[in-house]
Amino acid sequence: MFGSVECQECHDLSQPLSIEAVSALCVDCHDDEEYEQTLTGWVKSLAVARKAAESALANLDEVLSGQTTDQARTARAWLDENRVVVRTIVESAPLHNPDGATLVFKTIAHEAQELVDSNGLRSVNPNSND
């Protein structure tokens, strides 16, 4: 929603911030009861994508544990940078751009697994996407 609307169009700044309060304003603007569940859906899909990214990073971290090759050092640097990316997105209110945040989380999860696979590293938990 960032850049599409002004803050007060989604947030009643005189009220405490809550999903319910923001959802009510979605319905006011869109005049469609289905929009009341849109924000809840975004929250859930972001949580799933975030968990997948964090699990993939944790898996890569465990795989890299004790490894000292150049490939492992490069992967460790990537890991550290992307942990910061995940933390930054979480701290910067990803609901303002749920599609962008979800894409970044999914990309990190995918690339972390690719690092494990392409470097011949043994995956600790190949089913980390659940």
ABEGO torsion letter per residue (X at the ends): XBGABBAAAABBAABBBBAAAAAAAAAAAAGBAAAAAAAAAAAAAAAAAAAAAAAAAAAAAAAABGBABAAAAAAAAAAAAAAAAAAAAAAAGAAABAAAAAAAAAAAAAAAAAAAAAAGBBBABAAAAX
